[in-house]
Amino acid sequence: MKVEIIEKKENPLFKRTEVKFKADHAGEPTPKRLDARAQLAAQLGVAEELIVIEKLASTHGRQVASGIARVYSSREQLEGLEPKFLLKRDMPKEAKAEAKPEEKPKVEKLPEKKVEEPKEAKPEQPKKVAKPEKSEAEKAGETSEGAKPEEKAKEAVEGGKEG
């Protein structure tokens, strides 16, 4: 694998150098981040721990990977600015195993309080409409024809059976 620096840009605000590079890997798979970082460190003359590779990707069908790296002046500056996942991604496998995140203490769940469900609203009763007053005959249980309603119902049922 051969690493070639394409662009080198100083960023004084973040006190770092941003580097764009190409890695020619003819006949080999895409290079590992650690290998690319080691070669960049040798070319730039800095320690490997001060370099973070943000991106390293090959184009389909080509034997050249392009990447972006950031070189810091101190370890404190690097840890303060770079996201933790990038720092972990650039570690060797042995260091990743040692730096496993500590188990979070389990939070005890408080017993749940019973929450009363809201009572269903009763459907509104239709308002009673005032009915006209009954005549004295209707009050006595008779209709205007002179027979009681119960007797009319019996006659209607009996009358249908005869036929």
Residue frames as qw, qx, qy, qz and C-alpha x, y, z in Angstrom:
[[0.000, 0.890, 0.455, 0.000, 0.00, 0.00, 0.00],
 [0.419, 0.119, 0.026, 0.900, 1.24, 3.45, -0.91],
 [0.082, -0.828, -0.475, 0.288, -0.20, 6.59, 0.74],
 [0.353, 0.301, 0.208, 0.861, -0.08, 9.91, -1.14],
 [0.061, -0.606, -0.429, 0.667, -1.04, 13.22, 0.51],
 [0.302, 0.623, 0.533, 0.487, -3.26, 15.26, -1.82],
 [0.067, -0.771, -0.070, -0.630, -4.02, 18.30, 0.33],
 [0.538, -0.287, -0.537, 0.583, -2.72, 19.57, 3.63],
 [0.104, -0.723, -0.194, -0.655, -4.55, 22.45, 5.31],
 [0.261, -0.010, -0.611, 0.748, -3.79, 24.13, 8.65],
 [0.366, -0.705, -0.464, -0.391, -6.77, 24.92, 10.90],
 [0.238, 0.305, -0.497, 0.776, -5.51, 27.34, 13.59],
 [0.553, -0.421, 0.030, -0.718, -8.89, 27.63, 15.28],
 [0.942, -0.260, -0.046, -0.206, -8.91, 23.96, 16.27],
 [0.238, -0.725, 0.645, 0.034, -5.11, 23.73, 16.40],
 [0.777, 0.029, 0.625, 0.067, -4.98, 20.86, 13.92],
 [0.106, 0.418, -0.623, -0.652, -3.94, 19.98, 10.37],
 [0.785, 0.318, 0.389, -0.362, -6.54, 18.50, 8.03],
 [0.113, -0.419, 0.782, 0.448, -5.15, 16.09, 5.46],
 [0.848, 0.363, 0.095, -0.375, -6.76, 14.57, 2.35],
 [0.208, -0.501, 0.807, 0.232, -4.98, 11.50, 1.03],
 [0.851, 0.271, -0.270, -0.359, -5.12, 8.60, -1.41],
 [0.524, -0.415, 0.743, -0.021, -4.01, 5.06, -0.65],
 [0.635, 0.405, -0.535, -0.384, -3.08, 2.91, -3.63],
 [0.585, -0.278, 0.722, -0.244, -3.78, -0.73, -2.71],
 [0.630, 0.396, -0.502, -0.440, -3.39, -2.62, -5.99],
 [0.625, 0.110, -0.772, -0.039, -4.19, -6.31, -5.59],
 [0.202, -0.085, -0.775, 0.593, -5.15, -5.90, -1.91],
 [0.177, -0.736, -0.650, -0.060, -8.37, -5.15, -0.06],
 [0.077, -0.883, -0.027, -0.462, -9.14, -1.65, 1.24],
 [0.428, 0.288, -0.607, 0.605, -6.37, -0.83, 3.74],
 [0.496, -0.602, -0.576, 0.245, -7.05, -0.92, 7.45],
 [0.112, -0.963, -0.061, -0.239, -7.32, 2.42, 9.23],
 [0.673, -0.665, 0.216, 0.243, -4.37, 1.51, 11.45],
 [0.731, 0.084, 0.363, 0.572, -2.13, 0.84, 8.44],
 [0.276, 0.767, 0.260, 0.518, -3.12, 4.11, 6.75],
 [0.374, -0.923, 0.001, -0.086, -2.59, 5.99, 10.00],
 [0.764, -0.423, 0.256, 0.415, 0.88, 4.48, 10.45],
 [0.604, 0.316, 0.346, 0.645, 1.95, 5.52, 6.95],
 [0.023, 0.895, 0.201, 0.397, 0.52, 9.03, 7.38],
 [0.573, -0.806, 0.076, 0.127, 2.39, 9.39, 10.68],
 [0.748, -0.161, 0.310, 0.564, 5.64, 8.38, 8.98],
 [0.420, 0.557, 0.342, 0.630, 5.14, 10.87, 6.13],
 [0.148, -0.893, -0.150, -0.396, 4.05, 13.75, 8.39],
 [0.426, 0.323, -0.556, 0.636, 6.61, 13.05, 11.13],
 [0.457, -0.434, 0.276, -0.726, 4.09, 12.92, 14.03],
 [0.216, -0.100, 0.925, -0.297, 3.01, 10.24, 16.52],
 [0.219, -0.254, -0.845, -0.416, 0.23, 7.87, 15.41],
 [0.170, -0.515, -0.741, 0.395, -1.82, 8.70, 18.54],
 [0.029, 0.502, 0.122, -0.856, -2.25, 12.28, 17.31],
 [0.224, 0.116, -0.606, -0.755, -3.91, 11.26, 14.01],
 [0.515, 0.307, 0.671, -0.436, -7.61, 10.51, 13.59],
 [0.015, 0.032, 0.749, 0.661, -8.89, 9.12, 10.31],
 [0.469, 0.250, 0.295, -0.794, -12.35, 10.49, 9.67],
 [0.822, 0.422, 0.121, -0.362, -13.01, 8.69, 6.41],
 [0.141, -0.434, 0.819, 0.349, -11.35, 5.92, 4.39],
 [0.741, 0.370, 0.458, -0.324, -13.26, 4.46, 1.45],
 [0.303, -0.136, 0.742, 0.583, -12.61, 2.76, -1.87],
 [0.549, 0.382, -0.123, -0.733, -14.51, 3.48, -5.04],
 [0.865, 0.146, 0.454, -0.158, -16.13, 0.45, -6.64],
 [0.848, 0.482, 0.143, 0.170, -13.84, -1.26, -9.14],
 [0.314, 0.825, -0.327, 0.339, -10.80, 0.89, -8.37],
 [0.821, -0.148, -0.382, 0.398, -7.72, -0.04, -6.38],
 [0.233, 0.318, -0.239, 0.887, -7.45, 3.40, -4.78],
 [0.354, -0.692, -0.603, 0.178, -8.96, 4.46, -1.44],
 [0.117, 0.588, -0.053, 0.798, -9.44, 8.11, -0.55],
 [0.543, -0.537, -0.577, 0.288, -9.53, 9.44, 2.95],
 [0.075, -0.815, 0.072, -0.571, -9.60, 12.39, 5.31],
 [0.702, -0.276, -0.480, 0.449, -7.44, 12.58, 8.43],
 [0.170, -0.925, 0.035, -0.339, -6.92, 15.16, 11.16],
 [0.698, 0.090, -0.424, 0.571, -3.57, 15.65, 12.90],
 [0.398, -0.893, -0.143, -0.154, -3.53, 17.31, 16.35],
 [0.247, 0.693, -0.489, 0.468, -0.71, 18.90, 18.30],
 [0.153, -0.315, 0.773, -0.529, -1.65, 17.24, 21.63],
 [0.213, -0.225, -0.950, -0.035, -3.63, 14.26, 22.90],
 [0.047, 0.456, 0.589, -0.665, -5.81, 16.53, 25.09],
 [0.293, 0.385, -0.197, -0.852, -6.80, 18.64, 22.07],
 [0.310, 0.054, -0.845, -0.432, -7.66, 15.48, 20.11],
 [0.174, -0.327, -0.904, 0.212, -9.84, 14.00, 22.88],
 [0.091, 0.453, 0.384, -0.799, -11.58, 17.32, 23.46],
 [0.352, 0.417, -0.237, -0.804, -12.65, 17.80, 19.84],
 [0.352, 0.137, -0.828, -0.415, -13.10, 14.38, 18.26],
 [0.802, -0.228, -0.031, -0.552, -16.22, 12.28, 18.84],
 [0.557, -0.424, 0.694, -0.167, -15.66, 9.18, 20.96],
 [0.900, 0.266, 0.330, -0.100, -16.77, 6.78, 18.22],
 [0.600, 0.747, -0.267, 0.104, -13.97, 8.00, 15.92],
 [0.155, -0.695, 0.663, -0.231, -11.40, 7.57, 18.68],
 [0.749, -0.143, 0.614, -0.203, -12.63, 4.04, 19.31],
 [0.840, 0.524, 0.101, -0.097, -12.71, 3.25, 15.58],
 [0.447, 0.770, -0.426, 0.160, -9.01, 4.13, 15.22],
 [0.489, -0.587, 0.611, -0.207, -7.89, 1.88, 18.11],
 [0.319, 0.263, -0.899, -0.144, -6.32, -1.55, 17.64],
 [0.708, -0.302, -0.531, -0.355, -8.58, -4.49, 18.52],
 [0.589, -0.166, -0.636, 0.470, -6.69, -5.24, 21.76],
 [0.068, 0.014, -0.291, 0.954, -7.15, -1.66, 23.00],
 [0.496, -0.255, -0.317, -0.767, -10.85, -1.75, 22.08],
 [0.698, -0.294, -0.653, -0.023, -11.37, -4.82, 24.27],
 [0.436, -0.176, -0.517, 0.715, -9.71, -3.07, 27.22],
 [0.060, 0.035, 0.089, -0.994, -11.62, 0.17, 26.69],
 [0.220, -0.479, -0.798, -0.291, -15.07, -1.43, 26.76],
 [0.269, -0.538, 0.033, -0.798, -17.57, 1.01, 28.22],
 [0.039, -0.068, 0.821, -0.565, -18.24, 0.46, 31.87],
 [0.207, -0.476, -0.831, -0.199, -21.55, -1.15, 32.64],
 [0.240, -0.467, 0.004, -0.851, -24.10, 1.39, 33.62],
 [0.107, 0.026, 0.824, -0.556, -25.52, 0.90, 37.10],
 [0.167, -0.441, -0.811, -0.345, -28.96, -0.54, 36.92],
 [0.250, -0.214, 0.161, -0.930, -31.65, 1.89, 37.89],
 [0.063, 0.269, 0.917, -0.287, -34.23, 0.46, 40.23],
 [0.230, -0.400, -0.506, -0.729, -37.75, 0.90, 39.02],
 [0.264, -0.042, 0.529, -0.806, -40.14, 2.33, 41.53],
 [0.207, 0.377, 0.901, -0.052, -43.39, 0.42, 41.95],
 [0.056, -0.292, -0.452, -0.841, -45.93, 1.83, 39.60],
 [0.266, 0.207, 0.519, -0.785, -48.84, 3.67, 41.15],
 [0.236, 0.476, 0.831, 0.163, -52.23, 2.58, 40.05],
 [0.095, 0.124, -0.134, -0.979, -53.67, 5.29, 37.96],
 [0.414, 0.467, 0.690, -0.367, -57.41, 5.45, 38.00],
 [0.222, 0.264, 0.641, 0.685, -58.82, 5.52, 34.55],
 [0.250, 0.065, 0.077, -0.963, -61.14, 8.42, 33.89],
 [0.416, 0.353, 0.775, -0.319, -64.73, 7.47, 34.30],
 [0.178, 0.305, 0.685, 0.638, -66.64, 7.24, 31.10],
 [0.237, 0.099, 0.102, -0.961, -68.92, 10.14, 30.56],
 [0.367, 0.400, 0.810, -0.220, -72.56, 9.15, 30.76],
 [0.132, 0.345, 0.581, 0.725, -74.47, 9.81, 27.58],
 [0.194, 0.055, 0.227, -0.953, -76.69, 12.79, 27.97],
 [0.216, 0.462, 0.847, -0.151, -80.31, 11.97, 28.53],
 [0.039, 0.443, 0.449, 0.775, -82.66, 13.70, 26.12],
 [0.149, 0.031, 0.397, -0.905, -84.56, 16.43, 27.85],
 [0.142, 0.469, 0.866, -0.096, -88.16, 15.58, 28.58],
 [0.097, -0.222, -0.335, -0.911, -90.60, 17.51, 26.51],
 [0.342, 0.155, 0.553, -0.744, -93.74, 18.67, 28.29],
 [0.005, -0.274, -0.889, -0.366, -96.69, 16.60, 27.07],
 [0.372, -0.342, -0.178, -0.844, -100.14, 18.02, 26.70],
 [0.358, -0.120, 0.701, -0.605, -102.38, 17.34, 29.66],
 [0.111, -0.193, -0.945, -0.238, -104.73, 14.33, 29.42],
 [0.482, -0.355, -0.208, -0.774, -108.38, 14.75, 29.47],
 [0.555, -0.311, 0.545, -0.546, -110.43, 13.33, 32.36],
 [0.946, 0.161, 0.016, -0.281, -111.46, 10.30, 30.27],
 [0.688, 0.490, -0.496, 0.203, -107.87, 9.42, 29.35],
 [0.115, -0.522, 0.655, -0.534, -106.87, 9.79, 32.99],
 [0.785, -0.143, 0.378, -0.470, -109.48, 7.17, 33.88],
 [0.429, -0.228, 0.849, 0.209, -107.81, 4.78, 31.41],
 [0.601, 0.553, 0.576, -0.050, -110.26, 5.09, 28.55],
 [0.299, -0.026, 0.446, 0.843, -109.54, 6.27, 25.05],
 [0.312, 0.213, -0.046, -0.925, -111.78, 8.51, 23.05],
 [0.509, -0.027, -0.695, -0.508, -113.57, 5.44, 21.62],
 [0.720, -0.419, 0.080, -0.548, -114.59, 4.29, 25.05],
 [0.972, -0.097, -0.201, 0.068, -112.43, 1.13, 25.44],
 [0.521, -0.753, 0.357, 0.188, -109.32, 0.64, 27.53],
 [0.327, 0.705, -0.583, -0.236, -106.03, 0.19, 25.60],
 [0.280, -0.277, 0.917, -0.068, -105.45, -3.32, 27.01],
 [0.635, 0.363, 0.615, -0.295, -108.82, -4.47, 25.75],
 [0.546, 0.745, -0.164, -0.346, -108.13, -3.04, 22.29],
 [0.080, 0.585, -0.796, -0.131, -104.86, -5.01, 22.08],
 [0.445, -0.005, 0.878, -0.175, -106.65, -8.27, 23.05],
 [0.647, 0.573, 0.347, -0.364, -109.34, -7.72, 20.44],
 [0.399, 0.747, -0.434, -0.306, -106.73, -7.10, 17.74],
 [0.080, -0.392, 0.916, 0.030, -104.92, -10.37, 18.56],
 [0.492, 0.214, 0.799, -0.272, -108.13, -12.43, 18.82],
 [0.576, 0.668, 0.112, -0.458, -109.54, -10.89, 15.67],
 [0.294, 0.642, -0.639, -0.303, -106.54, -12.02, 13.63],
 [0.240, -0.198, 0.948, -0.075, -106.95, -15.67, 14.77],
 [0.626, 0.352, 0.532, -0.448, -110.50, -16.15, 13.54],
 [0.510, 0.680, -0.173, -0.498, -109.81, -15.69, 9.91]]
